[in-house]
Each structure stands twice: as structure tokens, then as C-alpha cells.
Amino acid sequence: MSGSSLEELLGRFGFSGKEIDTYLAILEQGEAKASVVADEANVSKRHVYSVAETLAERGFVEVNDHVVPTTIRANPPESVVDTLADDLDRMEPALESRFSEAAPRSESFEVVKSRVTVIKRVAELLDRADVEVTLAIPHRLLDDVAAELRDAVERGVLVVLLVSGVDPNDDLAVDGLASVVRAWDQPTPTILAVDRELGLVVPPEMLSRANSSARAIVFAQEQLGPVIVGSFLGNYFPMATEIHATDPATLPATYEDFRHAVLQATLHSRTGSAVRAHVTGRSLHDDDGPTELDGVVVDIRQSLLDPASSSFPVENTLVVETDDGTYDVGGLGAFVEDFEAAAVELRPIESTD
């Protein structure tokens, strides 16, 4: 195949690894039930249906949902290749006309009409996370992005997860998927914010009804990210029940994401362990104030973990007692605290004795 495998070629056409495995399994079977394809591709049956919808839209397969059980049939390779060739031929003049018109843009919005595309965008955005993720997602779709969530946690990203449409008392497999997880038995919009500047909002009916006219919005805008996080933490997260929290991290550890520092300080406080904080940043009310603080964390105001101690839902504050006084420390954009933190190093209290 001229040095490129079939998997590599399909990847160039935008297929993910799971989509490739699913399509190849369908090709090898010719026509099969979703359960058979799932076993062959080592994916969930739910994922097979999602991938089949995408493949059908692109002309690769036909989904025979008029029979019971539903089967998926691979289209003849020659018709698939003809469809791809036609698509490329139609694409070329459009690309050329857009090329001269394109201008660099730092902000963008995308309207998404397909449920399959929504899940794809969520996975793509999770893969781009470096610092912080907040995500509200229906429980039935959690498996579709579980691998991306787990990878984000392993990269050290703070992941705050709300699983909707499920009883919090159920035995939910969420270990390793997030730093803190809450569950709520009510439907919610699917909300994702990544690193305060990327995200997605999806009305609940778009993912629950196949014929819904609702649309999702994907955004890349620094001004909108904090608004989405504020809505998530203020309107939905407090209504849910905490079902999982990660273990306290080994200290010392440095956090550029202030919410992550607050979460870890709270986790250590839960175990009865006091911590010190070395904070770099700026004084908010004194131009000649300090740019560094070092002291014991004597109080925490937060709502990520139960019991909440904040006076309003998005409040995240470390109260740090230093030799020069006690300071209320907030994160990026802080306005009610004394000090805005750019980075926080947490250390066990005994490390300075």
C-alpha cells in the first residue's frame, strides 16, 4: 500500500483510532449485528452505533434499523472510493475560494448539528487540556470520553466532572476519570470548559432525541470560558452529590491552576494535615504590596468538595497566615481577596520546621 497502511490512510481522512477499528470490523464481517462488531473491535455497543451513524453519513456503511436486531452492512469498497473521490473533487474549488479570503482569528465559534460530532468535539477538546477541565455530561455518554478524561487526569489536569441522568447511589465506575465527581439524577446541558478558553454547550434535548432541531455551540474565546465555568459551578454542580474525590497529592507540589491548589489543600485538610503555601502573584489593593507570600494555610473557602465552605459558588480562597500578616488569596481574576495568585506551591507543614 505504498508505505501507508489502511489504518494510516483512514486516519488521514479524519477517523479516530476507535472509528478505524470499528469500520475494519464491519468490513471483515460484511454485515453484522452491533454486538458482534463491538466484540470484534473491542469497543462498547453504544460506541458502535455512534460510529455507524458517522460512517453512514459518509457513505461507508448502511445501518439496517428496519430489522430486529439492527444490522450494519459495509458498502462495496468501490462505491466508498467513488464517494471519497467525488467529495475531494467538490472540495478543491471551495478550498481555493476560501484560501484567499481566510484571515487569522484568535476567537471562533462552531455550530454543531450532529450528536456524533458533539462527542467527537468533547474528546478533541479534552485531549487539548493542559490545566483545567469542567465537564457536565449524561451518564450514557460517559464511556465515549472516558479514555480522554483518564488521560487528562494522568497529565495532571484538574478535572471536575458532573455526571447527569443517573442515581448518585448507583455503583458508578468513575475512579481515575476526574479529580472530583458528582452525580445528579436530573438531565442537564452538556457543558465543557477547557483551560478557561475552549469549550462547548449542548442543550439536553439534542443528545436525548434523534430528531431534535437543537444545536450545540463550540467556542474558543477567553472571555467566554470563565462565564461557562461560573454557570457550571454556580447552577449545576451544587445540585449534585459528591461520589468520588481523588487522593491528596504528594507534597511539595506546584499548581498554576488556583482551583487545583485549593482542591489539594482541601483534600489534605480533610485528612487533618496542615499545609504551607508559597504563593507568587500580586497584591490587589496595594501597588506596593508583596509579590510573594509564604505561610500556613489557616482557612479554605471552596465549593468543589463537600462540605462547601464558600460564601458564593465560584469562591475559591486560601487564607494564608504569614509573618507579615494574614492574606486572603484568590486565583486569576480575583477581586474580593487581598492577593491574586499566579502559582501556588503547597508543602507539608513539617518541611519548614
C-alpha positions as a Markdown table, in Angstrom:
| # | Residue | x | y | z |
|---|---|---|---|---|
| 1 | Met | 0.0 | 0.0 | 0.0 |
| 2 | Ser | 2.9 | 2.4 | -1.0 |
| 3 | Gly | 4.2 | 2.5 | 2.5 |
| 4 | Ser | 1.0 | 3.5 | 4.2 |
| 5 | Ser | -1.3 | 1.1 | 6.0 |
| 6 | Leu | -5.1 | 1.1 | 5.6 |
| 7 | Glu | -5.3 | 2.4 | 9.2 |
| 8 | Glu | -3.0 | 5.3 | 8.4 |
| 9 | Leu | -4.9 | 6.2 | 5.3 |
| 10 | Leu | -8.2 | 6.2 | 7.1 |
| 11 | Gly | -6.6 | 8.4 | 9.8 |
| 12 | Arg | -5.8 | 11.0 | 7.2 |
| 13 | Phe | -9.5 | 11.2 | 6.4 |
| 14 | Gly | -10.2 | 12.1 | 10.0 |
| 15 | Phe | -11.1 | 8.8 | 11.5 |
| 16 | Ser | -10.1 | 8.2 | 15.1 |
| 17 | Gly | -8.5 | 5.0 | 16.3 |
| 18 | Lys | -11.8 | 3.6 | 17.6 |
| 19 | Glu | -13.6 | 4.5 | 14.4 |
| 20 | Ile | -11.0 | 2.8 | 12.3 |
| 21 | Asp | -11.2 | -0.4 | 14.4 |
| 22 | Thr | -15.0 | -0.4 | 14.2 |
| 23 | Tyr | -15.0 | 0.2 | 10.4 |
| 24 | Leu | -12.5 | -2.6 | 9.8 |
| 25 | Ala | -14.5 | -4.9 | 11.9 |
| 26 | Ile | -17.6 | -4.1 | 9.9 |
| 27 | Leu | -15.6 | -4.6 | 6.6 |
| 28 | Glu | -14.4 | -8.0 | 7.8 |
| 29 | Gln | -17.9 | -9.2 | 8.8 |
| 30 | Gly | -19.6 | -7.7 | 5.7 |
| 31 | Glu | -22.9 | -7.4 | 7.6 |
| 32 | Ala | -23.3 | -8.0 | 11.3 |
| 33 | Lys | -25.2 | -7.0 | 14.5 |
| 34 | Ala | -23.7 | -4.2 | 16.6 |
| 35 | Ser | -22.9 | -6.7 | 19.4 |
| 36 | Val | -20.7 | -8.7 | 17.0 |
| 37 | Val | -18.9 | -5.6 | 15.7 |
| 38 | Ala | -18.4 | -4.5 | 19.3 |
| 39 | Asp | -16.7 | -7.8 | 20.2 |
| 40 | Glu | -14.5 | -7.7 | 17.2 |
| 41 | Ala | -13.5 | -4.1 | 17.6 |
| 42 | Asn | -13.2 | -4.3 | 21.4 |
| 43 | Val | -15.5 | -1.3 | 21.9 |
| 44 | Ser | -18.9 | -0.8 | 23.5 |
| 45 | Lys | -22.1 | -1.5 | 21.6 |
| 46 | Arg | -23.1 | 2.1 | 22.2 |
| 47 | His | -19.9 | 3.2 | 20.5 |
| 48 | Val | -20.6 | 1.0 | 17.5 |
| 49 | Tyr | -24.0 | 2.7 | 17.0 |
| 50 | Ser | -22.3 | 6.2 | 17.3 |
| 51 | Val | -19.6 | 5.3 | 14.8 |
| 52 | Ala | -22.0 | 3.6 | 12.5 |
| 53 | Glu | -24.0 | 6.8 | 12.3 |
| 54 | Thr | -20.9 | 8.7 | 11.2 |
| 55 | Leu | -19.9 | 6.1 | 8.7 |
| 56 | Ala | -23.4 | 6.0 | 7.2 |
| 57 | Glu | -23.3 | 9.8 | 6.8 |
| 58 | Arg | -20.0 | 9.5 | 4.9 |
| 59 | Gly | -21.3 | 6.6 | 2.7 |
| 60 | Phe | -19.1 | 3.9 | 4.2 |
| 61 | Val | -21.9 | 1.7 | 5.6 |
| 62 | Glu | -25.6 | 1.2 | 5.7 |
| 63 | Val | -27.5 | 0.8 | 9.1 |
| 64 | Asn | -30.4 | -1.5 | 8.7 |
| 65 | Asp | -32.6 | -0.3 | 11.5 |
| 66 | His | -35.8 | -1.6 | 9.9 |
| 67 | Val | -34.9 | -5.1 | 11.0 |
| 68 | Val | -34.6 | -6.6 | 14.5 |
| 69 | Pro | -31.9 | -6.8 | 15.7 |
| 70 | Thr | -30.4 | -3.8 | 13.8 |
| 71 | Thr | -27.5 | -4.8 | 11.5 |
| 72 | Ile | -24.7 | -2.8 | 9.9 |
| 73 | Arg | -23.6 | -3.6 | 6.4 |
| 74 | Ala | -20.4 | -2.4 | 4.8 |
| 75 | Asn | -20.8 | -0.7 | 1.4 |
| 76 | Pro | -18.7 | -2.0 | -1.5 |
| 77 | Pro | -15.2 | -0.6 | -1.4 |
| 78 | Glu | -15.5 | 0.8 | -5.0 |
| 79 | Ser | -18.6 | 2.9 | -4.1 |
| 80 | Val | -16.8 | 4.2 | -0.9 |
| 81 | Val | -13.8 | 5.2 | -3.0 |
| 82 | Asp | -16.0 | 6.9 | -5.6 |
| 83 | Thr | -17.8 | 8.8 | -2.9 |
| 84 | Leu | -14.5 | 10.0 | -1.4 |
| 85 | Ala | -13.2 | 11.0 | -4.8 |
| 86 | Asp | -16.3 | 13.0 | -5.6 |
| 87 | Asp | -16.1 | 14.7 | -2.2 |
| 88 | Leu | -12.4 | 15.7 | -2.9 |
| 89 | Asp | -13.3 | 17.0 | -6.4 |
| 90 | Arg | -16.0 | 19.2 | -4.9 |
| 91 | Met | -13.8 | 20.3 | -2.1 |
| 92 | Glu | -10.9 | 21.7 | -4.2 |
| 93 | Pro | -12.7 | 24.8 | -5.7 |
| 94 | Ala | -14.2 | 25.6 | -2.3 |
| 95 | Leu | -10.8 | 25.4 | -0.7 |
| 96 | Glu | -9.3 | 27.6 | -3.3 |
| 97 | Ser | -12.0 | 30.2 | -3.0 |
| 98 | Arg | -11.7 | 30.3 | 0.8 |
| 99 | Phe | -7.9 | 30.4 | 0.8 |
| 100 | Ser | -7.6 | 34.0 | -0.3 |
| 101 | Glu | -10.4 | 35.1 | 2.0 |
| 102 | Ala | -9.1 | 33.5 | 5.1 |
| 103 | Ala | -7.7 | 35.7 | 7.9 |
| 104 | Pro | -6.1 | 34.6 | 11.2 |
| 105 | Arg | -8.6 | 34.6 | 14.0 |
| 106 | Ser | -7.9 | 34.0 | 17.7 |
| 107 | Glu | -11.6 | 33.6 | 18.5 |
| 108 | Ser | -14.1 | 31.3 | 16.9 |
| 109 | Phe | -17.5 | 29.6 | 17.2 |
| 110 | Glu | -18.8 | 26.5 | 15.6 |
| 111 | Val | -22.4 | 25.4 | 15.4 |
| 112 | Val | -22.7 | 21.6 | 15.6 |
| 113 | Lys | -25.8 | 19.7 | 14.4 |
| 114 | Ser | -24.8 | 16.1 | 14.9 |
| 115 | Arg | -24.7 | 14.1 | 18.2 |
| 116 | Val | -21.8 | 12.2 | 16.9 |
| 117 | Thr | -19.9 | 15.4 | 16.2 |
| 118 | Val | -20.6 | 16.6 | 19.7 |
| 119 | Ile | -18.9 | 13.6 | 21.2 |
| 120 | Lys | -16.0 | 14.0 | 18.8 |
| 121 | Arg | -15.6 | 17.6 | 19.8 |
| 122 | Val | -15.7 | 16.8 | 23.5 |
| 123 | Ala | -13.0 | 14.2 | 23.0 |
| 124 | Glu | -10.8 | 16.6 | 20.9 |
| 125 | Leu | -11.1 | 19.4 | 23.5 |
| 126 | Leu | -10.3 | 17.1 | 26.4 |
| 127 | Asp | -7.1 | 16.0 | 24.5 |
| 128 | Arg | -6.1 | 19.7 | 24.4 |
| 129 | Ala | -6.5 | 20.3 | 28.1 |
| 130 | Asp | -3.3 | 21.4 | 29.9 |
| 131 | Val | -4.6 | 22.8 | 33.2 |
| 132 | Glu | -8.3 | 22.5 | 34.0 |
| 133 | Val | -11.5 | 20.8 | 32.7 |
| 134 | Thr | -15.0 | 21.2 | 33.9 |
| 135 | Leu | -17.5 | 18.8 | 32.3 |
| 136 | Ala | -21.2 | 18.0 | 32.7 |
| 137 | Ile | -22.2 | 15.0 | 30.6 |
| 138 | Pro | -25.0 | 12.5 | 30.6 |
| 139 | His | -24.1 | 9.2 | 32.1 |
| 140 | Arg | -25.0 | 7.2 | 29.0 |
| 141 | Leu | -22.2 | 9.1 | 27.1 |
| 142 | Leu | -19.5 | 8.9 | 29.7 |
| 143 | Asp | -17.9 | 5.8 | 28.3 |
| 144 | Asp | -17.4 | 7.6 | 24.9 |
| 145 | Val | -15.0 | 10.1 | 26.5 |
| 146 | Ala | -13.7 | 8.0 | 29.4 |
| 147 | Ala | -10.3 | 7.4 | 27.8 |
| 148 | Glu | -9.8 | 11.1 | 27.2 |
| 149 | Leu | -10.8 | 12.0 | 30.8 |
| 150 | Arg | -8.4 | 9.4 | 32.2 |
| 151 | Asp | -5.5 | 10.7 | 30.0 |
| 152 | Ala | -6.2 | 14.3 | 31.2 |
| 153 | Val | -6.1 | 13.2 | 34.9 |
| 154 | Glu | -2.8 | 11.4 | 34.2 |
| 155 | Arg | -1.4 | 14.6 | 32.7 |
| 156 | Gly | -2.0 | 16.4 | 35.9 |
| 157 | Val | -5.1 | 18.3 | 34.7 |
| 158 | Leu | -7.7 | 19.3 | 37.3 |
| 159 | Val | -10.9 | 17.5 | 36.1 |
| 160 | Val | -14.2 | 18.5 | 37.7 |
| 161 | Leu | -16.9 | 16.1 | 36.5 |
| 162 | Leu | -20.7 | 16.2 | 36.8 |
| 163 | Val | -22.5 | 13.0 | 35.6 |
| 164 | Ser | -26.2 | 13.7 | 34.9 |
| 165 | Gly | -29.2 | 11.5 | 34.5 |
| 166 | Val | -28.1 | 8.8 | 36.9 |
| 167 | Asp | -28.8 | 8.0 | 40.6 |
| 168 | Pro | -25.9 | 9.0 | 42.8 |
| 169 | Asn | -26.5 | 5.9 | 44.8 |
| 170 | Asp | -25.7 | 3.6 | 41.9 |
| 171 | Asp | -22.3 | 2.0 | 41.7 |
| 172 | Leu | -20.7 | 4.2 | 39.1 |
| 173 | Ala | -17.2 | 3.4 | 37.7 |
| 174 | Val | -15.6 | 6.8 | 37.9 |
| 175 | Asp | -12.3 | 6.2 | 39.6 |
| 176 | Gly | -9.5 | 7.8 | 37.6 |
| 177 | Leu | -11.8 | 9.8 | 35.4 |
| 178 | Ala | -11.7 | 13.0 | 37.3 |
| 179 | Ser | -10.3 | 14.8 | 40.4 |
| 180 | Val | -13.8 | 15.2 | 41.8 |
| 181 | Val | -17.1 | 13.7 | 40.6 |
| 182 | Arg | -20.6 | 14.5 | 41.4 |
| 183 | Ala | -23.8 | 12.8 | 40.1 |
| 184 | Trp | -27.3 | 14.1 | 39.6 |
| 185 | Asp | -30.4 | 12.2 | 38.6 |
| 186 | Gln | -31.7 | 15.1 | 36.5 |
| 187 | Pro | -30.9 | 16.0 | 32.9 |
| 188 | Thr | -28.5 | 18.9 | 32.4 |
| 189 | Pro | -27.0 | 20.6 | 29.4 |
| 190 | Thr | -23.7 | 19.1 | 28.3 |
| 191 | Ile | -21.2 | 21.7 | 29.4 |
| 192 | Leu | -17.4 | 21.6 | 28.8 |
| 193 | Ala | -14.8 | 24.3 | 29.6 |
| 194 | Val | -11.1 | 23.6 | 29.0 |
| 195 | Asp | -8.3 | 25.9 | 30.3 |
| 196 | Arg | -10.7 | 28.8 | 30.6 |
| 197 | Glu | -10.8 | 29.5 | 26.9 |
| 198 | Leu | -12.2 | 26.5 | 25.0 |
| 199 | Gly | -15.5 | 24.7 | 25.4 |
| 200 | Leu | -18.9 | 23.5 | 24.3 |
| 201 | Val | -22.5 | 23.9 | 25.3 |
| 202 | Val | -25.2 | 21.4 | 24.2 |
| 203 | Pro | -28.9 | 21.5 | 25.1 |
| 204 | Pro | -30.0 | 18.3 | 26.7 |
| 205 | Glu | -32.7 | 17.5 | 24.1 |
| 206 | Met | -30.1 | 17.4 | 21.3 |
| 207 | Leu | -28.5 | 14.3 | 22.9 |
| 208 | Ser | -31.7 | 12.7 | 24.1 |
| 209 | Arg | -33.8 | 12.9 | 20.9 |
| 210 | Ala | -32.7 | 11.7 | 17.5 |
| 211 | Asn | -34.8 | 14.2 | 15.6 |
| 212 | Ser | -34.1 | 17.3 | 17.7 |
| 213 | Ser | -33.6 | 20.6 | 16.0 |
| 214 | Ala | -31.4 | 21.9 | 18.8 |
| 215 | Arg | -27.8 | 22.8 | 18.1 |
| 216 | Ala | -24.5 | 22.8 | 20.1 |
| 217 | Ile | -22.0 | 25.6 | 20.2 |
| 218 | Val | -18.3 | 25.0 | 20.3 |
| 219 | Phe | -16.2 | 28.1 | 21.3 |
| 220 | Ala | -12.7 | 29.3 | 21.5 |
| 221 | Gln | -12.8 | 32.6 | 23.4 |
| 222 | Glu | -11.0 | 33.6 | 26.6 |
| 223 | Gln | -13.8 | 35.9 | 27.7 |
| 224 | Leu | -16.5 | 33.2 | 27.5 |
| 225 | Gly | -14.6 | 30.4 | 29.2 |
| 226 | Pro | -14.9 | 31.8 | 32.8 |
| 227 | Val | -18.6 | 32.5 | 32.2 |
| 228 | Ile | -19.2 | 28.9 | 31.3 |
| 229 | Val | -17.3 | 27.7 | 34.3 |
| 230 | Gly | -19.2 | 30.1 | 36.5 |
| 231 | Ser | -22.5 | 28.7 | 35.2 |
| 232 | Phe | -21.3 | 25.1 | 35.7 |
| 233 | Leu | -20.2 | 25.7 | 39.3 |
| 234 | Gly | -23.0 | 28.0 | 40.3 |
| 235 | Asn | -26.1 | 26.4 | 38.7 |
| 236 | Tyr | -25.5 | 22.7 | 38.3 |
| 237 | Phe | -22.6 | 21.4 | 40.4 |
| 238 | Pro | -24.1 | 22.4 | 43.8 |
| 239 | Met | -27.3 | 20.4 | 43.0 |
| 240 | Ala | -25.3 | 17.1 | 42.5 |
| 241 | Thr | -24.0 | 14.6 | 45.1 |
| 242 | Glu | -20.3 | 14.0 | 45.5 |
| 243 | Ile | -19.5 | 10.4 | 44.7 |
| 244 | His | -15.7 | 10.5 | 44.2 |
| 245 | Ala | -12.6 | 12.6 | 45.1 |
| 246 | Thr | -9.0 | 11.9 | 44.2 |
| 247 | Asp | -6.4 | 11.1 | 46.9 |
| 248 | Pro | -4.3 | 14.0 | 48.2 |
| 249 | Ala | -1.2 | 14.6 | 46.1 |
| 250 | Thr | 2.2 | 14.0 | 47.4 |
| 251 | Leu | 3.7 | 17.3 | 48.5 |
| 252 | Pro | 5.5 | 19.5 | 47.7 |
| 253 | Ala | 3.6 | 20.3 | 44.5 |
| 254 | Thr | 3.2 | 23.4 | 42.5 |
| 255 | Tyr | 0.0 | 24.5 | 40.8 |
| 256 | Glu | -0.5 | 27.2 | 38.2 |
| 257 | Asp | -4.3 | 26.5 | 38.3 |
| 258 | Phe | -5.5 | 28.0 | 41.5 |
| 259 | Arg | -8.6 | 25.8 | 41.8 |
| 260 | His | -6.3 | 22.8 | 41.7 |
| 261 | Ala | -4.3 | 24.2 | 44.6 |
| 262 | Val | -7.5 | 24.8 | 46.6 |
| 263 | Leu | -8.7 | 21.3 | 45.9 |
| 264 | Gln | -5.5 | 19.8 | 47.0 |
| 265 | Ala | -5.3 | 22.0 | 50.1 |
| 266 | Thr | -8.8 | 20.9 | 51.0 |
| 267 | Leu | -8.0 | 17.2 | 50.4 |
| 268 | His | -5.1 | 17.5 | 52.8 |
| 269 | Ser | -7.2 | 19.4 | 55.3 |
| 270 | Arg | -9.7 | 16.5 | 55.2 |
| 271 | Thr | -7.0 | 14.1 | 56.4 |
| 272 | Gly | -6.1 | 16.5 | 59.2 |
| 273 | Ser | -2.8 | 17.6 | 57.6 |
| 274 | Ala | -1.9 | 21.3 | 57.6 |
| 275 | Val | 0.0 | 22.7 | 54.7 |
| 276 | Arg | 2.1 | 25.7 | 53.9 |
| 277 | Ala | 1.7 | 27.7 | 50.8 |
| 278 | His | 4.3 | 29.7 | 48.8 |
| 279 | Val | 2.3 | 32.0 | 46.5 |
| 280 | Thr | 3.6 | 34.2 | 43.7 |
| 281 | Gly | 1.4 | 36.9 | 42.2 |
| 282 | Arg | 0.3 | 40.4 | 43.0 |
| 283 | Ser | -1.4 | 42.4 | 45.7 |
| 284 | Leu | -4.9 | 43.6 | 44.6 |
| 285 | His | -5.3 | 46.6 | 46.8 |
| 286 | Asp | -1.8 | 47.9 | 47.4 |
| 287 | Asp | 0.5 | 48.8 | 44.4 |
| 288 | Asp | 3.5 | 48.5 | 46.8 |
| 289 | Gly | 2.3 | 45.2 | 48.3 |
| 290 | Pro | 4.1 | 41.9 | 48.2 |
| 291 | Thr | 4.5 | 39.8 | 45.1 |
| 292 | Glu | 5.2 | 36.6 | 47.1 |
| 293 | Leu | 3.6 | 35.2 | 50.2 |
| 294 | Asp | 4.8 | 32.3 | 52.3 |
| 295 | Gly | 2.8 | 31.0 | 55.3 |
| 296 | Val | 0.4 | 28.4 | 56.8 |
| 297 | Val | -3.0 | 27.8 | 55.2 |
| 298 | Val | -5.3 | 28.6 | 58.1 |
| 299 | Asp | -8.6 | 28.6 | 56.3 |
| 300 | Ile | -10.1 | 27.5 | 52.9 |
| 301 | Arg | -13.3 | 28.7 | 51.2 |
| 302 | Gln | -14.4 | 26.5 | 48.4 |
| 303 | Ser | -17.3 | 24.5 | 46.9 |
| 304 | Leu | -15.6 | 21.8 | 44.9 |
| 305 | Leu | -15.7 | 19.3 | 47.8 |
| 306 | Asp | -18.2 | 18.6 | 50.5 |
| 307 | Pro | -18.8 | 20.3 | 52.8 |
| 308 | Ala | -18.7 | 23.5 | 50.9 |
| 309 | Ser | -17.3 | 26.5 | 52.8 |
| 310 | Ser | -17.6 | 29.3 | 50.2 |
| 311 | Ser | -19.9 | 32.2 | 50.6 |
| 312 | Phe | -20.8 | 32.1 | 46.9 |
| 313 | Pro | -20.4 | 29.1 | 44.4 |
| 314 | Val | -17.4 | 30.2 | 42.5 |
| 315 | Glu | -15.4 | 31.4 | 45.5 |
| 316 | Asn | -12.0 | 29.7 | 45.9 |
| 317 | Thr | -9.8 | 31.3 | 48.6 |
| 318 | Leu | -6.8 | 30.2 | 50.6 |
| 319 | Val | -6.3 | 32.2 | 53.8 |
| 320 | Val | -2.5 | 32.3 | 54.3 |
| 321 | Glu | -1.0 | 33.4 | 57.6 |
| 322 | Thr | 2.5 | 34.9 | 57.0 |
| 323 | Asp | 5.0 | 36.6 | 59.3 |
| 324 | Asp | 3.7 | 39.9 | 58.0 |
| 325 | Gly | 0.0 | 39.3 | 58.3 |
| 326 | Thr | -2.9 | 37.1 | 57.1 |
| 327 | Tyr | -4.0 | 37.3 | 53.4 |
| 328 | Asp | -7.0 | 36.1 | 51.5 |
| 329 | Val | -5.6 | 34.6 | 48.3 |
| 330 | Gly | -7.7 | 34.1 | 45.1 |
| 331 | Gly | -6.9 | 32.9 | 41.6 |
| 332 | Leu | -6.8 | 34.6 | 38.2 |
| 333 | Gly | -9.4 | 37.3 | 38.1 |
| 334 | Ala | -9.7 | 37.5 | 41.9 |
| 335 | Phe | -11.5 | 40.7 | 43.1 |
| 336 | Val | -12.7 | 40.1 | 46.7 |
| 337 | Glu | -9.4 | 38.8 | 48.0 |
| 338 | Asp | -6.2 | 40.6 | 49.0 |
| 339 | Phe | -3.9 | 38.8 | 46.6 |
| 340 | Glu | -4.2 | 37.3 | 43.1 |
| 341 | Ala | -2.1 | 34.1 | 42.7 |
| 342 | Ala | -0.2 | 33.2 | 39.6 |
| 343 | Ala | 1.2 | 30.0 | 41.1 |
| 344 | Val | 0.9 | 28.2 | 44.4 |
| 345 | Glu | 3.4 | 25.7 | 45.9 |
| 346 | Leu | 1.9 | 23.6 | 48.6 |
| 347 | Arg | 4.3 | 22.0 | 51.1 |
| 348 | Pro | 3.7 | 19.8 | 54.2 |
| 349 | Ile | 3.9 | 21.8 | 57.3 |
| 350 | Glu | 6.8 | 19.9 | 58.8 |
| 351 | Ser | 9.0 | 20.7 | 55.7 |
| 352 | Thr | 9.8 | 24.2 | 57.1 |
| 353 | Asp | 10.3 | 23.2 | 60.8 |
